[in-house]
Amino acid sequence: MRISAASHLCPVLVCLCFVQRCYGGAHHFPTKVPSKNQTRLANGETEVHHRPKRGWIWNQFFVLEEHMGPDAQYVGKLHSNSDKGDGSVRYILSGEGAGTIFIIDEVTGDIHATKSLDRERKTHYVLHAQALDRNTEEALEPKSEFIIKVQDINDNAPKFPDGPFVATVPEMSEVGTSVLQVTATDADDPTYGNSARIVYSILQGQPYFSVDPKTGIIRTALSDMDREAREHYTVVIQAKDMAGQVGGLSGSTTINITLTDVNDNPPKFPQKNYQLYVPESAQVGKPVGKIKANDEDLGVNADIKYSIINSEGANMFSISTDRDTREGIVSLKKPLNYERKKTYTLQIEGVNTHVDPRFSYLGSFKDTATLKITVGDVDEAPVFSMDYYILDVYENSPGGTEVGSVTARDPDSRNSPVRYFMDSKEDGVRYFKIEESSGVIRTTQPLDREDMPWHNITVMASEVDNPSLLNHVPVTVQVLDVNDNPPEISTDEDVIVCESSRPGQVIQTVTAVDKDDFANGQRFSFALPSQLPVNPNFTLKDNEDSSASIVARRRRFNHLTQELYELPIVVWDGGEPSLSGTSTLTLRVCPCQRHGRIRMCQSEAFLSSAGLSTGALIAILLCIIILLAIVVLFITLRRSKKEPLIISEEDIRENVVTYDDEGGGEEDTEAFDIIALRNPAAAEELKFRRDIRPEARKHCGPSRSRRSPSAEPDEVDVHEFIKQRLVEADMDTSVPPYDSLQTYAYEGQGSPTGSISPLDSPGTQSEQDYNYLDDWGPEFQKLAELYGELESDVTT
């Protein structure tokens, strides 16, 4: 089977097929050597061996796109070598577009395209061809696949899918500076012909910009393009296929190019001289005027910093930049005074803060202007000669004494008279007054430095012609001291005198105080009153360092004999003239406890440790008294209701009766001779009645000797002694008729040192001095006091 195409098709269309080689075939290829399918016979002829062969092989068909003719477009022809031309072979076409786009003549095998095809929508179609026996419908050839490819024509113009475009480029850029690259696309086949070969050109935007014809890169074509002269440009770029030849299709796009700003313009003041009026009453730190330099640039390239470059203006004024308006704000640094200076000249400079060094050849990016400020005259309040005044006056000066004066004047050229007065709301008006015309301040009453050493007042000044203009100044008055207060002893507490004080011993050191003020320090002298007799108990020693010491003049004090002593002391100060005062100190005698260097009265220690006030102590004492009264009342009622010892005659029994009577102390000791317990033999001789108090010897003074064990009398057994006492108690008719409890004490033997009791010691008087007991500590303090009293009695 052979496929042939119309002679007018492209010569590259080739139909490949298998040709059956047989005698009388349409295509015969003669050979001298028999083929593999032939056998040479003996007579020289060849015998052909028949076997099934493939009848066709295809590659592809081509069909032009966009066919607009009235007839169907011829594509190609299918032919099988089994077709004898008698119509017995039927051709069938199947696959993409078969029967709709592509039709085949069943008899001849001609293929036609019935519709116009678009390569950009579908580039090729895959179909299948088959040859059948028309009578038997048997396949004469196996089904075979072939391709119909749509051949491209230039039917699509180039397009810019991303257009229109927006681009920027800095002003003053060099020639050839890249701005933007544009790219066009063509839907035609780029592999066939020049249908998709695009060339770029510029239609609008010359001579400022150019475009590369191959790459589409837009570049600047003119140097020194100034944004301030023209900022926006519109450029139209064309893309044409067929390599730009005649007949090619084209498309275009628009690029909006904006020149961005660079700092290529210095600031400029619209004029070189300015004038400004500022009243002298303008407040310091507040704005008084504005000035502005123009800059054609934008953003940070137009930022300006203002400064005052001459010293005359910089000393009185300052300038700052308003970020929003880029104006220079002129402010006042110091107060203006019309009478002192009426005009000021300011040299103001404006400089760009962001300078581009590429444009330094254009000159310095700064400008200057002159601002002349005229100071306006304003009616001002009086001005004091000083910001504050410090005056002084001696205390006790009579009312009307001059303290000092203040001075104020009208700063204006008229020099109006000034009136002075004091602020009536202050407390100082009670002590001072001021003369309206002169400003002299005087006292209204004597002042006491000890009451108030300083006074603060406020003096007001106003113009007589315009009282509404006020000014004020603080005035401090110091009250100077005079010696008008006598000194006195600084302590108000009682002076503690220990009972064991010795002659010449310092009881306490006292100091003095004085309400007056002494510039070189206070100096005091002390002495006892000369008009009083000599104090036998105490004396006073002036230490000559503004202190004095109270010294004991005799040995030992007894708080039981006299607890309180009064000591008047005269104190002189060192003032001019010198003043003296007499203070009486109370000296309290009490036993002392030694705790290192601290000596504290026992009664005072108890009260101070308790930490109770007088009212609390009184309340506690009242509670104790009430409780004692309740206890006494309870005991009295109980004794009045006490039952008899023998309740009835039928209830007689032995009872042990306990008495709560308190013993007589030393009387009981004197009433019984304890020697009887130590020597039972002597007790028989010294029998006495229980209801009679025996005579007893009283021994005084300690014994210096000790008894040895050999000197003791022979003692009998204590059990025998108690039995004797039991028999005596039973036989004694003076005791009550019931059992009683009797207690006997017995001191045993065994001490080799003997007894130190003074009961058996001879009553001799010792001449020894017992003052050394004071140094033995608080444990022997009571013993030292007893022997001290005994010594005092003997001396008396």
Buried (B, 14 or more C-beta within 10 A) or exposed (E): BBBBBEEEBEEEBEBEBBBBBEEEEEEEEEEEEEEEBBEEEEEEEEEEEEEEEEBBEBEBBBBBBEBEEEEBBBBBBBBBBBBEEEEBBBBBBEBBBBEEBBBBEBBBBBBBBBEEBBBBEEBBBEBBBBBBEBEEEEEBBEEBEBBBBBBBBBBBBBBBEEBEBEBEBBBBBEEEBEBBBBBBBBBBBBEEBBBBBBBBBBEBBEEBBBBEBEEBBBBBBEEEBBBEEEBEBEBBBBBBBBBBEEEBBBBBBBBEBEBEBBBBBBBBBEEEEBEBEBEBBBEEEEBBBBBBBBBBBBEEBBBBBBBBEBEBBBEBBBBBBEEEEBBBBBBBEEEBBBEEEBEBEBBBBBBBEEBBEEBEEEEEBBBBBBBBBEBEBEBBBBBBEEEEBEBEBEBBBEEEBEBBBBBBBBBBEEEBEBBBBBEEEEEBBEBBBBEEEEBBBBBBEEBBBEEEBEBEBBBBBBBEEBEEBEBBBEBEBBBEBBBBBBBBBBBEEBBBBBBBBEEEBEBBEBBBBBBBBEEEEBBBBBBBEEEEEEBEBBBBBEEEEBBBBBBBBEBBBBBEEEBEBEBEBBBBBBBEEEBEBEBEBEBBBBBBBEEEEEBBBEEBBEEEEEEEEEEEEEEEEEEEEEEEEEEEEEEEEEEEEEEEEEEEEEEEEEEEEEEEEEEEEEEEEBBBBEEBBBBBEEBEEEEBEEEEEEEEEEBEBEBEEEBEEEEEEEBEEEEEBEEBBEEEEEEEEEBEEEEEEEEEEEEEEEEEEBBEEEEBBEEEEBEEEBBEBBEEEEEBBEEBBEBBEBBEEEEE
